[in-house]
Amino acid sequence: MTQLAFVFPGQGSQHIGMLKDLIAKYPIARETFQEASYTLGYDLLKLVHQGPNEDLNKTCKTQPAILTASVAIYRIWKQQGGRTPVFMAGHSLGEYSALVCADVITFPDTIKVVEFRGKLMQEIVENRTSAMHAIIGLNEIKIQQICEETKKNQIVSIASFNATDQYVITGDKEAVERASIACKLAGAKYIIPLIVGIPAHCVLMKSAAIKLASELEKIIFKIPSISIINNVDVKIEYDISEIRSALVRQMYSPVRWSEIIKSMAKQRITILLEIGPGKVLSNLTKRISSNLTSISINNSHALSIALDNI
């Protein structure tokens, strides 16, 4: 039998109209959005289906929207008798989706905490202009060297190790732009500015992480029912204090995604299902490992095929 793992996307996968056909076909999906709306105090489903885009792209609204979409798909999967995965992992915000689906934190508690997390992140950029750029086609050592050489008195560093040839840098906007130009001159194939208005996963987030730590202490955590490989240490944790610690450190530490996927491949996982909107993680998997088949479960057609064949 094939070995199955689930991965959950992070910020940047959101789009107007996401999950429209799943919500129309499966009442549990609509109920999940209604549950989130009740907790948040506004109509999340209306925002996701009608926009406006500038509201959906606000970090404090993006994060609950992606979390809810991922949880809705997972609930459909379970309701339809889909197999339980051996492992889970989530990219940045997606780690919270994994924690909900592995019964570590309740969905309402997680909705509140990711909204709070988003607000904390937004506060950082109120008086400081930041950027995130994807660098494709240059190696990790060269990018780190360039960040060090171009930062001057500002902040720029690798925020995410997405694949062996794809990294995300973040920090002060001017420093990110200087580093990006230098990366292009050094041979990078593409520089892609990301639609993320925050400097996630760098030292600029340390003050926000302290506030997040206090909020996480108010929430009840349980031992995971499914093993989750975390972003910060590429480790599976069952100790609740360590799970909390990893979430706090995740705020200002790089996402080690490439290592996570490689570790799954070493554990003989053969199929990854991306549970959430978009197909960012499935595309990354193709760049990381030729031994893994990755399928994005973001519409009813893909869901039906996966249920029938996995």
HUQUILIN-V375606 format. One record per residue. SS is DSSP state (alpha for helix, beta for strand, coil for the rest). Layout:
{{SS} {SS}}
This chain:
{{coil} {coil} {coil} {beta} {beta} {beta} {beta} {beta} {coil} {coil} {coil} {coil} {coil} {coil} {coil} {coil} {coil} {coil} {coil} {alpha} {alpha} {alpha} {alpha} {alpha} {alpha} {coil} {alpha} {alpha} {alpha} {alpha} {alpha} {alpha} {alpha} {alpha} {alpha} {alpha} {alpha} {alpha} {alpha} {alpha} {coil} {coil} {coil} {alpha} {alpha} {alpha} {alpha} {alpha} {alpha} {alpha} {coil} {coil} {alpha} {alpha} {alpha} {alpha} {coil} {coil} {alpha} {alpha} {alpha} {alpha} {alpha} {alpha} {alpha} {alpha} {alpha} {alpha} {alpha} {alpha} {alpha} {alpha} {alpha} {alpha} {alpha} {alpha} {alpha} {alpha} {alpha} {coil} {coil} {coil} {coil} {coil} {coil} {coil} {beta} {beta} {beta} {beta} {coil} {coil} {coil} {alpha} {alpha} {alpha} {alpha} {alpha} {alpha} {alpha} {alpha} {coil} {coil} {coil} {coil} {coil} {alpha} {alpha} {alpha} {alpha} {alpha} {alpha} {alpha} {alpha} {alpha} {alpha} {alpha} {alpha} {alpha} {alpha} {alpha} {alpha} {alpha} {alpha} {coil} {coil} {coil} {coil} {coil} {beta} {beta} {beta} {beta} {beta} {beta} {beta} {coil} {coil} {coil} {alpha} {alpha} {alpha} {alpha} {alpha} {alpha} {alpha} {alpha} {alpha} {alpha} {alpha} {coil} {coil} {coil} {coil} {coil} {beta} {beta} {beta} {beta} {beta} {beta} {beta} {beta} {coil} {coil} {beta} {beta} {beta} {beta} {beta} {beta} {beta} {alpha} {alpha} {alpha} {alpha} {alpha} {alpha} {alpha} {alpha} {alpha} {alpha} {alpha} {alpha} {alpha} {coil} {coil} {coil} {coil} {beta} {beta} {beta} {beta} {coil} {coil} {coil} {coil} {coil} {coil} {coil} {coil} {coil} {alpha} {alpha} {alpha} {alpha} {alpha} {alpha} {alpha} {alpha} {alpha} {alpha} {alpha} {alpha} {alpha} {alpha} {coil} {coil} {coil} {coil} {coil} {coil} {coil} {coil} {coil} {coil} {beta} {beta} {beta} {coil} {coil} {coil} {coil} {coil} {coil} {beta} {coil} {coil} {coil} {alpha} {alpha} {alpha} {alpha} {alpha} {alpha} {alpha} {alpha} {alpha} {alpha} {alpha} {coil} {coil} {coil} {coil} {beta} {coil} {alpha} {alpha} {alpha} {alpha} {alpha} {alpha} {alpha} {alpha} {alpha} {alpha} {coil} {coil} {coil} {coil} {beta} {beta} {beta} {beta} {beta} {coil} {coil} {coil} {coil} {alpha} {alpha} {alpha} {alpha} {alpha} {alpha} {alpha} {alpha} {alpha} {coil} {coil} {coil} {coil} {beta} {beta} {beta} {beta} {beta} {coil} {coil} {alpha} {alpha} {alpha} {alpha} {alpha} {alpha} {alpha} {alpha} {alpha} {alpha} {coil}}
